[in-house]
């Protein structure tokens, strides 16, 4: 999560495809864990999957939206 106003950004051209999607395996970002964890970082490009305990209409709507974001890939 980023809190604040983004005023500038830069990237290497080989880290983004022609449609503007980021190649996460090339940039391999890391996230700072926060003060309680002192100097710890976590790899932000590794995926973790957990089951969703709720299967109601909100989940179905989210899944439809999630899939629609990647229609053109």
mmCIF file of the N, C-alpha and C atoms, coordinates in Angstrom:
data_MODEL
# 
_entry.id   MODEL 
# 
loop_
_atom_site.group_PDB 
_atom_site.id 
_atom_site.type_symbol 
_atom_site.label_atom_id 
_atom_site.label_alt_id 
_atom_site.label_comp_id 
_atom_site.label_asym_id 
_atom_site.label_entity_id 
_atom_site.label_seq_id 
_atom_site.pdbx_PDB_ins_code 
_atom_site.Cartn_x 
_atom_site.Cartn_y 
_atom_site.Cartn_z 
_atom_site.occupancy 
_atom_site.B_iso_or_equiv 
_atom_site.pdbx_formal_charge 
_atom_site.auth_seq_id 
_atom_site.auth_comp_id 
_atom_site.auth_asym_id 
_atom_site.auth_atom_id 
_atom_site.pdbx_PDB_model_num 
ATOM 1   N N  . UNK A 1 1  ? 0.843   -1.160  0.000   1.00 0.00 ? 1  UNK A N  1 
ATOM 2   C CA . UNK A 1 1  ? 0.000   0.000   0.000   1.00 0.00 ? 1  UNK A CA 1 
ATOM 3   C C  . UNK A 1 1  ? 0.892   1.227   0.000   1.00 0.00 ? 1  UNK A C  1 
ATOM 4   N N  . UNK A 1 2  ? 0.539   2.173   -0.835  1.00 0.00 ? 2  UNK A N  1 
ATOM 5   C CA . UNK A 1 2  ? 1.255   3.443   -0.888  1.00 0.00 ? 2  UNK A CA 1 
ATOM 6   C C  . UNK A 1 2  ? 0.318   4.527   -0.384  1.00 0.00 ? 2  UNK A C  1 
ATOM 7   N N  . UNK A 1 3  ? 0.755   5.259   0.593   1.00 0.00 ? 3  UNK A N  1 
ATOM 8   C CA . UNK A 1 3  ? -0.041  6.365   1.126   1.00 0.00 ? 3  UNK A CA 1 
ATOM 9   C C  . UNK A 1 3  ? 0.681   7.658   0.795   1.00 0.00 ? 3  UNK A C  1 
ATOM 10  N N  . UNK A 1 4  ? 0.024   8.530   0.092   1.00 0.00 ? 4  UNK A N  1 
ATOM 11  C CA . UNK A 1 4  ? 0.635   9.797   -0.268  1.00 0.00 ? 4  UNK A CA 1 
ATOM 12  C C  . UNK A 1 4  ? 0.397   10.107  -1.725  1.00 0.00 ? 4  UNK A C  1 
ATOM 13  N N  . UNK A 1 5  ? 1.054   11.124  -2.193  1.00 0.00 ? 5  UNK A N  1 
ATOM 14  C CA . UNK A 1 5  ? 0.894   11.575  -3.569  1.00 0.00 ? 5  UNK A CA 1 
ATOM 15  C C  . UNK A 1 5  ? 2.143   11.203  -4.361  1.00 0.00 ? 5  UNK A C  1 
ATOM 16  N N  . UNK A 1 6  ? 1.962   10.464  -5.434  1.00 0.00 ? 6  UNK A N  1 
ATOM 17  C CA . UNK A 1 6  ? 3.068   10.105  -6.303  1.00 0.00 ? 6  UNK A CA 1 
ATOM 18  C C  . UNK A 1 6  ? 3.410   11.302  -7.169  1.00 0.00 ? 6  UNK A C  1 
ATOM 19  N N  . UNK A 1 7  ? 4.642   11.757  -7.097  1.00 0.00 ? 7  UNK A N  1 
ATOM 20  C CA . UNK A 1 7  ? 5.045   12.936  -7.867  1.00 0.00 ? 7  UNK A CA 1 
ATOM 21  C C  . UNK A 1 7  ? 6.015   12.597  -8.994  1.00 0.00 ? 7  UNK A C  1 
ATOM 22  N N  . UNK A 1 8  ? 6.625   11.427  -8.969  1.00 0.00 ? 8  UNK A N  1 
ATOM 23  C CA . UNK A 1 8  ? 7.533   11.022  -10.033 1.00 0.00 ? 8  UNK A CA 1 
ATOM 24  C C  . UNK A 1 8  ? 7.721   9.514   -9.997  1.00 0.00 ? 8  UNK A C  1 
ATOM 25  N N  . UNK A 1 9  ? 7.985   8.947   -11.137 1.00 0.00 ? 9  UNK A N  1 
ATOM 26  C CA . UNK A 1 9  ? 8.266   7.514   -11.231 1.00 0.00 ? 9  UNK A CA 1 
ATOM 27  C C  . UNK A 1 9  ? 9.167   7.290   -12.428 1.00 0.00 ? 9  UNK A C  1 
ATOM 28  N N  . UNK A 1 10 ? 9.956   6.246   -12.378 1.00 0.00 ? 10 UNK A N  1 
ATOM 29  C CA . UNK A 1 10 ? 10.792  5.884   -13.515 1.00 0.00 ? 10 UNK A CA 1 
ATOM 30  C C  . UNK A 1 10 ? 10.873  4.374   -13.597 1.00 0.00 ? 10 UNK A C  1 
ATOM 31  N N  . UNK A 1 11 ? 11.249  3.861   -14.756 1.00 0.00 ? 11 UNK A N  1 
ATOM 32  C CA . UNK A 1 11 ? 11.359  2.424   -14.945 1.00 0.00 ? 11 UNK A CA 1 
ATOM 33  C C  . UNK A 1 11 ? 12.277  2.139   -16.120 1.00 0.00 ? 11 UNK A C  1 
ATOM 34  N N  . UNK A 1 12 ? 12.783  0.930   -16.166 1.00 0.00 ? 12 UNK A N  1 
ATOM 35  C CA . UNK A 1 12 ? 13.557  0.479   -17.319 1.00 0.00 ? 12 UNK A CA 1 
ATOM 36  C C  . UNK A 1 12 ? 12.577  -0.040  -18.361 1.00 0.00 ? 12 UNK A C  1 
ATOM 37  N N  . UNK A 1 13 ? 12.774  0.323   -19.591 1.00 0.00 ? 13 UNK A N  1 
ATOM 38  C CA . UNK A 1 13 ? 11.847  -0.042  -20.662 1.00 0.00 ? 13 UNK A CA 1 
ATOM 39  C C  . UNK A 1 13 ? 11.667  -1.552  -20.801 1.00 0.00 ? 13 UNK A C  1 
ATOM 40  N N  . UNK A 1 14 ? 12.684  -2.332  -20.482 1.00 0.00 ? 14 UNK A N  1 
ATOM 41  C CA . UNK A 1 14 ? 12.559  -3.783  -20.614 1.00 0.00 ? 14 UNK A CA 1 
ATOM 42  C C  . UNK A 1 14 ? 11.774  -4.427  -19.474 1.00 0.00 ? 14 UNK A C  1 
ATOM 43  N N  . UNK A 1 15 ? 11.304  -3.634  -18.517 1.00 0.00 ? 15 UNK A N  1 
ATOM 44  C CA . UNK A 1 15 ? 10.513  -4.155  -17.399 1.00 0.00 ? 15 UNK A CA 1 
ATOM 45  C C  . UNK A 1 15 ? 9.008   -3.997  -17.610 1.00 0.00 ? 15 UNK A C  1 
ATOM 46  N N  . UNK A 1 16 ? 8.616   -3.409  -18.735 1.00 0.00 ? 16 UNK A N  1 
ATOM 47  C CA . UNK A 1 16 ? 7.202   -3.189  -19.040 1.00 0.00 ? 16 UNK A CA 1 
ATOM 48  C C  . UNK A 1 16 ? 6.952   -3.659  -20.466 1.00 0.00 ? 16 UNK A C  1 
ATOM 49  N N  . UNK A 1 17 ? 5.826   -4.363  -20.690 1.00 0.00 ? 17 UNK A N  1 
ATOM 50  C CA . UNK A 1 17 ? 5.533   -4.818  -22.045 1.00 0.00 ? 17 UNK A CA 1 
ATOM 51  C C  . UNK A 1 17 ? 4.850   -3.718  -22.857 1.00 0.00 ? 17 UNK A C  1 
ATOM 52  N N  . UNK A 1 18 ? 4.502   -4.020  -24.099 1.00 0.00 ? 18 UNK A N  1 
ATOM 53  C CA . UNK A 1 18 ? 3.924   -3.024  -25.009 1.00 0.00 ? 18 UNK A CA 1 
ATOM 54  C C  . UNK A 1 18 ? 2.586   -2.481  -24.525 1.00 0.00 ? 18 UNK A C  1 
ATOM 55  N N  . UNK A 1 19 ? 1.864   -3.248  -23.699 1.00 0.00 ? 19 UNK A N  1 
ATOM 56  C CA . UNK A 1 19 ? 0.567   -2.803  -23.180 1.00 0.00 ? 19 UNK A CA 1 
ATOM 57  C C  . UNK A 1 19 ? 0.698   -2.057  -21.862 1.00 0.00 ? 19 UNK A C  1 
ATOM 58  N N  . UNK A 1 20 ? 1.905   -1.950  -21.334 1.00 0.00 ? 20 UNK A N  1 
ATOM 59  C CA . UNK A 1 20 ? 2.116   -1.242  -20.075 1.00 0.00 ? 20 UNK A CA 1 
ATOM 60  C C  . UNK A 1 20 ? 2.088   -2.132  -18.850 1.00 0.00 ? 20 UNK A C  1 
ATOM 61  N N  . UNK A 1 21 ? 2.004   -3.452  -19.038 1.00 0.00 ? 21 UNK A N  1 
ATOM 62  C CA . UNK A 1 21 ? 2.000   -4.367  -17.903 1.00 0.00 ? 21 UNK A CA 1 
ATOM 63  C C  . UNK A 1 21 ? 3.433   -4.602  -17.419 1.00 0.00 ? 21 UNK A C  1 
ATOM 64  N N  . UNK A 1 22 ? 3.610   -4.633  -16.118 1.00 0.00 ? 22 UNK A N  1 
ATOM 65  C CA . UNK A 1 22 ? 4.927   -4.812  -15.517 1.00 0.00 ? 22 UNK A CA 1 
ATOM 66  C C  . UNK A 1 22 ? 5.341   -6.281  -15.581 1.00 0.00 ? 22 UNK A C  1 
ATOM 67  N N  . UNK A 1 23 ? 6.605   -6.520  -15.923 1.00 0.00 ? 23 UNK A N  1 
ATOM 68  C CA . UNK A 1 23 ? 7.197   -7.864  -15.859 1.00 0.00 ? 23 UNK A CA 1 
ATOM 69  C C  . UNK A 1 23 ? 7.765   -8.030  -14.454 1.00 0.00 ? 23 UNK A C  1 
ATOM 70  N N  . UNK A 1 24 ? 6.952   -8.562  -13.529 1.00 0.00 ? 24 UNK A N  1 
ATOM 71  C CA . UNK A 1 24 ? 7.353   -8.655  -12.121 1.00 0.00 ? 24 UNK A CA 1 
ATOM 72  C C  . UNK A 1 24 ? 8.586   -9.520  -11.935 1.00 0.00 ? 24 UNK A C  1 
ATOM 73  N N  . UNK A 1 25 ? 8.768   -10.533 -12.777 1.00 0.00 ? 25 UNK A N  1 
ATOM 74  C CA . UNK A 1 25 ? 9.933   -11.397 -12.635 1.00 0.00 ? 25 UNK A CA 1 
ATOM 75  C C  . UNK A 1 25 ? 11.234  -10.671 -12.977 1.00 0.00 ? 25 UNK A C  1 
ATOM 76  N N  . UNK A 1 26 ? 11.141  -9.528  -13.646 1.00 0.00 ? 26 UNK A N  1 
ATOM 77  C CA . UNK A 1 26 ? 12.335  -8.746  -13.978 1.00 0.00 ? 26 UNK A CA 1 
ATOM 78  C C  . UNK A 1 26 ? 12.650  -7.689  -12.920 1.00 0.00 ? 26 UNK A C  1 
ATOM 79  N N  . UNK A 1 27 ? 11.627  -7.087  -12.332 1.00 0.00 ? 27 UNK A N  1 
ATOM 80  C CA . UNK A 1 27 ? 11.902  -6.012  -11.368 1.00 0.00 ? 27 UNK A CA 1 
ATOM 81  C C  . UNK A 1 27 ? 12.054  -6.514  -9.944  1.00 0.00 ? 27 UNK A C  1 
ATOM 82  N N  . UNK A 1 28 ? 11.390  -7.606  -9.600  1.00 0.00 ? 28 UNK A N  1 
ATOM 83  C CA . UNK A 1 28 ? 11.482  -8.240  -8.284  1.00 0.00 ? 28 UNK A CA 1 
ATOM 84  C C  . UNK A 1 28 ? 11.478  -7.230  -7.135  1.00 0.00 ? 28 UNK A C  1 
ATOM 85  N N  . UNK A 1 29 ? 10.349  -6.544  -6.934  1.00 0.00 ? 29 UNK A N  1 
ATOM 86  C CA . UNK A 1 29 ? 10.282  -5.546  -5.872  1.00 0.00 ? 29 UNK A CA 1 
ATOM 87  C C  . UNK A 1 29 ? 10.305  -6.174  -4.476  1.00 0.00 ? 29 UNK A C  1 
ATOM 88  N N  . UNK A 1 30 ? 10.682  -5.379  -3.510  1.00 0.00 ? 30 UNK A N  1 
ATOM 89  C CA . UNK A 1 30 ? 10.677  -5.813  -2.113  1.00 0.00 ? 30 UNK A CA 1 
ATOM 90  C C  . UNK A 1 30 ? 9.921   -4.766  -1.305  1.00 0.00 ? 30 UNK A C  1 
ATOM 91  N N  . UNK A 1 31 ? 9.244   -5.211  -0.248  1.00 0.00 ? 31 UNK A N  1 
ATOM 92  C CA . UNK A 1 31 ? 8.491   -4.305  0.612   1.00 0.00 ? 31 UNK A CA 1 
ATOM 93  C C  . UNK A 1 31 ? 9.128   -4.271  1.996   1.00 0.00 ? 31 UNK A C  1 
ATOM 94  N N  . UNK A 1 32 ? 9.200   -3.104  2.541   1.00 0.00 ? 32 UNK A N  1 
ATOM 95  C CA . UNK A 1 32 ? 9.686   -2.929  3.908   1.00 0.00 ? 32 UNK A CA 1 
ATOM 96  C C  . UNK A 1 32 ? 8.593   -3.383  4.866   1.00 0.00 ? 32 UNK A C  1 
ATOM 97  N N  . UNK A 1 33 ? 8.945   -4.184  5.857   1.00 0.00 ? 33 UNK A N  1 
ATOM 98  C CA . UNK A 1 33 ? 7.957   -4.758  6.775   1.00 0.00 ? 33 UNK A CA 1 
ATOM 99  C C  . UNK A 1 33 ? 7.509   -3.807  7.875   1.00 0.00 ? 33 UNK A C  1 
ATOM 100 N N  . UNK A 1 34 ? 8.213   -2.747  8.098   1.00 0.00 ? 34 UNK A N  1 
ATOM 101 C CA . UNK A 1 34 ? 7.811   -1.787  9.121   1.00 0.00 ? 34 UNK A CA 1 
ATOM 102 C C  . UNK A 1 34 ? 8.693   -1.840  10.349  1.00 0.00 ? 34 UNK A C  1 
ATOM 103 N N  . UNK A 1 35 ? 8.550   -0.827  11.184  1.00 0.00 ? 35 UNK A N  1 
ATOM 104 C CA . UNK A 1 35 ? 9.404   -0.657  12.359  1.00 0.00 ? 35 UNK A CA 1 
ATOM 105 C C  . UNK A 1 35 ? 9.425   -1.855  13.304  1.00 0.00 ? 35 UNK A C  1 
ATOM 106 N N  . UNK A 1 36 ? 8.290   -2.524  13.576  1.00 0.00 ? 36 UNK A N  1 
ATOM 107 C CA . UNK A 1 36 ? 8.351   -3.649  14.509  1.00 0.00 ? 36 UNK A CA 1 
ATOM 108 C C  . UNK A 1 36 ? 9.278   -4.786  14.045  1.00 0.00 ? 36 UNK A C  1 
ATOM 109 N N  . UNK A 1 37 ? 9.545   -4.838  12.742  1.00 0.00 ? 37 UNK A N  1 
ATOM 110 C CA . UNK A 1 37 ? 10.383  -5.901  12.189  1.00 0.00 ? 37 UNK A CA 1 
ATOM 111 C C  . UNK A 1 37 ? 11.801  -5.423  11.901  1.00 0.00 ? 37 UNK A C  1 
ATOM 112 N N  . UNK A 1 38 ? 12.138  -4.255  12.376  1.00 0.00 ? 38 UNK A N  1 
ATOM 113 C CA . UNK A 1 38 ? 13.462  -3.642  12.252  1.00 0.00 ? 38 UNK A CA 1 
ATOM 114 C C  . UNK A 1 38 ? 13.868  -3.513  10.790  1.00 0.00 ? 38 UNK A C  1 
ATOM 115 N N  . UNK A 1 39 ? 14.854  -4.245  10.326  1.00 0.00 ? 39 UNK A N  1 
ATOM 116 C CA . UNK A 1 39 ? 15.349  -4.078  8.961   1.00 0.00 ? 39 UNK A CA 1 
ATOM 117 C C  . UNK A 1 39 ? 14.861  -5.181  8.012   1.00 0.00 ? 39 UNK A C  1 
ATOM 118 N N  . UNK A 1 40 ? 13.690  -5.741  8.243   1.00 0.00 ? 40 UNK A N  1 
ATOM 119 C CA . UNK A 1 40 ? 13.190  -6.853  7.432   1.00 0.00 ? 40 UNK A CA 1 
ATOM 120 C C  . UNK A 1 40 ? 12.447  -6.374  6.188   1.00 0.00 ? 40 UNK A C  1 
ATOM 121 N N  . UNK A 1 41 ? 12.672  -7.071  5.105   1.00 0.00 ? 41 UNK A N  1 
ATOM 122 C CA . UNK A 1 41 ? 11.970  -6.853  3.843   1.00 0.00 ? 41 UNK A CA 1 
ATOM 123 C C  . UNK A 1 41 ? 11.368  -8.177  3.408   1.00 0.00 ? 41 UNK A C  1 
ATOM 124 N N  . UNK A 1 42 ? 10.355  -8.117  2.568   1.00 0.00 ? 42 UNK A N  1 
ATOM 125 C CA . UNK A 1 42 ? 9.725   -9.319  2.044   1.00 0.00 ? 42 UNK A CA 1 
ATOM 126 C C  . UNK A 1 42 ? 9.640   -9.184  0.525   1.00 0.00 ? 42 UNK A C  1 
ATOM 127 N N  . UNK A 1 43 ? 9.847   -10.275 -0.172  1.00 0.00 ? 43 UNK A N  1 
ATOM 128 C CA . UNK A 1 43 ? 9.777   -10.257 -1.637  1.00 0.00 ? 43 UNK A CA 1 
ATOM 129 C C  . UNK A 1 43 ? 8.327   -10.057 -2.069  1.00 0.00 ? 43 UNK A C  1 
ATOM 130 N N  . UNK A 1 44 ? 8.071   -8.999  -2.808  1.00 0.00 ? 44 UNK A N  1 
ATOM 131 C CA . UNK A 1 44 ? 6.706   -8.666  -3.211  1.00 0.00 ? 44 UNK A CA 1 
ATOM 132 C C  . UNK A 1 44 ? 6.281   -9.388  -4.479  1.00 0.00 ? 44 UNK A C  1 
ATOM 133 N N  . UNK A 1 45 ? 7.190   -10.070 -5.144  1.00 0.00 ? 45 UNK A N  1 
ATOM 134 C CA . UNK A 1 45 ? 6.862   -10.740 -6.393  1.00 0.00 ? 45 UNK A CA 1 
ATOM 135 C C  . UNK A 1 45 ? 6.491   -12.206 -6.193  1.00 0.00 ? 45 UNK A C  1 
ATOM 136 N N  . UNK A 1 46 ? 6.596   -12.712 -4.989  1.00 0.00 ? 46 UNK A N  1 
ATOM 137 C CA . UNK A 1 46 ? 6.215   -14.096 -4.724  1.00 0.00 ? 46 UNK A CA 1 
ATOM 138 C C  . UNK A 1 46 ? 4.730   -14.144 -4.386  1.00 0.00 ? 46 UNK A C  1 
ATOM 139 N N  . UNK A 1 47 ? 4.017   -15.049 -5.007  1.00 0.00 ? 47 UNK A N  1 
ATOM 140 C CA . UNK A 1 47 ? 2.571   -15.164 -4.790  1.00 0.00 ? 47 UNK A CA 1 
ATOM 141 C C  . UNK A 1 47 ? 2.266   -16.202 -3.715  1.00 0.00 ? 47 UNK A C  1 
ATOM 142 N N  . UNK A 1 48 ? 1.230   -15.911 -2.947  1.00 0.00 ? 48 UNK A N  1 
ATOM 143 C CA . UNK A 1 48 ? 0.761   -16.847 -1.933  1.00 0.00 ? 48 UNK A CA 1 
ATOM 144 C C  . UNK A 1 48 ? -0.740  -16.991 -2.142  1.00 0.00 ? 48 UNK A C  1 
ATOM 145 N N  . UNK A 1 49 ? -1.220  -18.196 -2.137  1.00 0.00 ? 49 UNK A N  1 
ATOM 146 C CA . UNK A 1 49 ? -2.636  -18.434 -2.371  1.00 0.00 ? 49 UNK A CA 1 
ATOM 147 C C  . UNK A 1 49 ? -3.280  -19.050 -1.134  1.00 0.00 ? 49 UNK A C  1 
ATOM 148 N N  . UNK A 1 50 ? -4.435  -18.526 -0.755  1.00 0.00 ? 50 UNK A N  1 
ATOM 149 C CA . UNK A 1 50 ? -5.206  -19.087 0.348   1.00 0.00 ? 50 UNK A CA 1 
ATOM 150 C C  . UNK A 1 50 ? -6.659  -19.219 -0.105  1.00 0.00 ? 50 UNK A C  1 
ATOM 151 N N  . UNK A 1 51 ? -7.352  -20.193 0.413   1.00 0.00 ? 51 UNK A N  1 
ATOM 152 C CA . UNK A 1 51 ? -8.751  -20.377 0.064   1.00 0.00 ? 51 UNK A CA 1 
ATOM 153 C C  . UNK A 1 51 ? -9.604  -19.260 0.653   1.00 0.00 ? 51 UNK A C  1 
ATOM 154 N N  . UNK A 1 52 ? -10.640 -18.902 -0.070  1.00 0.00 ? 52 UNK A N  1 
ATOM 155 C CA . UNK A 1 52 ? -11.586 -17.904 0.405   1.00 0.00 ? 52 UNK A CA 1 
ATOM 156 C C  . UNK A 1 52 ? -12.681 -18.624 1.183   1.00 0.00 ? 52 UNK A C  1 
ATOM 157 N N  . UNK A 1 53 ? -12.847 -18.307 2.461   1.00 0.00 ? 53 UNK A N  1 
ATOM 158 C CA . UNK A 1 53 ? -13.827 -19.037 3.268   1.00 0.00 ? 53 UNK A CA 1 
ATOM 159 C C  . UNK A 1 53 ? -15.271 -18.662 2.956   1.00 0.00 ? 53 UNK A C  1 
ATOM 160 N N  . UNK A 1 54 ? -15.482 -17.571 2.201   1.00 0.00 ? 54 UNK A N  1 
ATOM 161 C CA . UNK A 1 54 ? -16.831 -17.089 1.925   1.00 0.00 ? 54 UNK A CA 1 
ATOM 162 C C  . UNK A 1 54 ? -17.097 -17.173 0.430   1.00 0.00 ? 54 UNK A C  1 
ATOM 163 N N  . UNK A 1 55 ? -18.221 -17.725 0.049   1.00 0.00 ? 55 UNK A N  1 
ATOM 164 C CA . UNK A 1 55 ? -18.562 -17.868 -1.364  1.00 0.00 ? 55 UNK A CA 1 
ATOM 165 C C  . UNK A 1 55 ? -19.886 -17.193 -1.689  1.00 0.00 ? 55 UNK A C  1 
ATOM 166 N N  . UNK A 1 56 ? -20.031 -15.939 -1.340  1.00 0.00 ? 56 UNK A N  1 
ATOM 167 C CA . UNK A 1 56 ? -21.267 -15.205 -1.591  1.00 0.00 ? 56 UNK A CA 1 
ATOM 168 C C  . UNK A 1 56 ? -21.199 -14.380 -2.866  1.00 0.00 ? 56 UNK A C  1 
ATOM 169 N N  . UNK A 1 57 ? -22.222 -13.563 -3.113  1.00 0.00 ? 57 UNK A N  1 
ATOM 170 C CA . UNK A 1 57 ? -22.292 -12.778 -4.347  1.00 0.00 ? 57 UNK A CA 1 
ATOM 171 C C  . UNK A 1 57 ? -21.174 -11.740 -4.475  1.00 0.00 ? 57 UNK A C  1 
ATOM 172 N N  . UNK A 1 58 ? -20.669 -11.228 -3.372  1.00 0.00 ? 58 UNK A N  1 
ATOM 173 C CA . UNK A 1 58 ? -19.578 -10.260 -3.440  1.00 0.00 ? 58 UNK A CA 1 
ATOM 174 C C  . UNK A 1 58 ? -18.317 -10.903 -4.007  1.00 0.00 ? 58 UNK A C  1 
ATOM 175 N N  . UNK A 1 59 ? -18.068 -12.136 -3.604  1.00 0.00 ? 59 UNK A N  1 
ATOM 176 C CA . UNK A 1 59 ? -16.898 -12.856 -4.117  1.00 0.00 ? 59 UNK A CA 1 
ATOM 177 C C  . UNK A 1 59 ? -17.057 -13.132 -5.605  1.00 0.00 ? 59 UNK A C  1 
ATOM 178 N N  . UNK A 1 60 ? -18.228 -13.523 -6.031  1.00 0.00 ? 60 UNK A N  1 
ATOM 179 C CA . UNK A 1 60 ? -18.475 -13.768 -7.456  1.00 0.00 ? 60 UNK A CA 1 
ATOM 180 C C  . UNK A 1 60 ? -18.290 -12.496 -8.282  1.00 0.00 ? 60 UNK A C  1 
ATOM 181 N N  . UNK A 1 61 ? -18.773 -11.372 -7.767  1.00 0.00 ? 61 UNK A N  1 
ATOM 182 C CA . UNK A 1 61 ? -18.619 -10.093 -8.462  1.00 0.00 ? 61 UNK A CA 1 
ATOM 183 C C  . UNK A 1 61 ? -17.143 -9.703  -8.537  1.00 0.00 ? 61 UNK A C  1 
ATOM 184 N N  . UNK A 1 62 ? -16.404 -9.906  -7.452  1.00 0.00 ? 62 UNK A N  1 
ATOM 185 C CA . UNK A 1 62 ? -14.974 -9.601  -7.464  1.00 0.00 ? 62 UNK A CA 1 
ATOM 186 C C  . UNK A 1 62 ? -14.243 -10.472 -8.465  1.00 0.00 ? 62 UNK A C  1 
ATOM 187 N N  . UNK A 1 63 ? -14.540 -11.747 -8.494  1.00 0.00 ? 63 UNK A N  1 
ATOM 188 C CA . UNK A 1 63 ? -13.862 -12.666 -9.412  1.00 0.00 ? 63 UNK A CA 1 
ATOM 189 C C  . UNK A 1 63 ? -14.139 -12.285 -10.864 1.00 0.00 ? 63 UNK A C  1 
ATOM 190 N N  . UNK A 1 64 ? -15.369 -11.901 -11.177 1.00 0.00 ? 64 UNK A N  1 
ATOM 191 C CA . UNK A 1 64 ? -15.703 -11.456 -12.534 1.00 0.00 ? 64 UNK A CA 1 
ATOM 192 C C  . UNK A 1 64 ? -14.907 -10.200 -12.886 1.00 0.00 ? 64 UNK A C  1 
ATOM 193 N N  . UNK A 1 65 ? -14.810 -9.273  -11.944 1.00 0.00 ? 65 UNK A N  1 
ATOM 194 C CA . UNK A 1 65 ? -14.033 -8.049  -12.169 1.00 0.00 ? 65 UNK A CA 1 
ATOM 195 C C  . UNK A 1 65 ? -12.555 -8.364  -12.351 1.00 0.00 ? 65 UNK A C  1 
ATOM 196 N N  . UNK A 1 66 ? -12.031 -9.241  -11.513 1.00 0.00 ? 66 UNK A N  1 
ATOM 197 C CA . UNK A 1 66 ? -10.614 -9.612  -11.595 1.00 0.00 ? 66 UNK A CA 1 
ATOM 198 C C  . UNK A 1 66 ? -10.294 -10.209 -12.956 1.00 0.00 ? 66 UNK A C  1 
ATOM 199 N N  . UNK A 1 67 ? -11.127 -11.089 -13.439 1.00 0.00 ? 67 UNK A N  1 
ATOM 200 C CA . UNK A 1 67 ? -10.890 -11.724 -14.728 1.00 0.00 ? 67 UNK A CA 1 
ATOM 201 C C  . UNK A 1 67 ? -11.016 -10.714 -15.883 1.00 0.00 ? 67 UNK A C  1 
ATOM 202 N N  . UNK A 1 68 ? -11.911 -9.756  -15.749 1.00 0.00 ? 68 UNK A N  1 
ATOM 203 C CA . UNK A 1 68 ? -12.099 -8.770  -16.815 1.00 0.00 ? 68 UNK A CA 1 
ATOM 204 C C  . UNK A 1 68 ? -10.888 -7.867  -16.978 1.00 0.00 ? 68 UNK A C  1 
ATOM 205 N N  . UNK A 1 69 ? -10.103 -7.688  -15.911 1.00 0.00 ? 69 UNK A N  1 
ATOM 206 C CA . UNK A 1 69 ? -8.913  -6.836  -16.005 1.00 0.00 ? 69 UNK A CA 1 
ATOM 207 C C  . UNK A 1 69 ? -7.857  -7.438  -16.930 1.00 0.00 ? 69 UNK A C  1 
ATOM 208 N N  . UNK A 1 70 ? -7.919  -8.756  -17.150 1.00 0.00 ? 70 UNK A N  1 
ATOM 209 C CA . UNK A 1 70 ? -6.898  -9.431  -17.930 1.00 0.00 ? 70 UNK A CA 1 
ATOM 210 C C  . UNK A 1 70 ? -7.451  -9.985  -19.247 1.00 0.00 ? 70 UNK A C  1 
ATOM 211 N N  . UNK A 1 71 ? -8.562  -9.456  -19.731 1.00 0.00 ? 71 UNK A N  1 
ATOM 212 C CA . UNK A 1 71 ? -9.166  -9.942  -20.970 1.00 0.00 ? 71 UNK A CA 1 
ATOM 213 C C  . UNK A 1 71 ? -8.237  -9.791  -22.161 1.00 0.00 ? 71 UNK A C  1 
ATOM 214 N N  . UNK A 1 72 ? -7.462  -8.724  -22.201 1.00 0.00 ? 72 UNK A N  1 
ATOM 215 C CA . UNK A 1 72 ? -6.647  -8.448  -23.376 1.00 0.00 ? 72 UNK A CA 1 
ATOM 216 C C  . UNK A 1 72 ? -5.246  -9.045  -23.307 1.00 0.00 ? 72 UNK A C  1 
ATOM 217 N N  . UNK A 1 73 ? -4.970  -9.825  -22.302 1.00 0.00 ? 73 UNK A N  1 
ATOM 218 C CA . UNK A 1 73 ? -3.611  -10.408 -22.168 1.00 0.00 ? 73 UNK A CA 1 
ATOM 219 C C  . UNK A 1 73 ? -3.556  -11.701 -22.963 1.00 0.00 ? 73 UNK A C  1 
# 
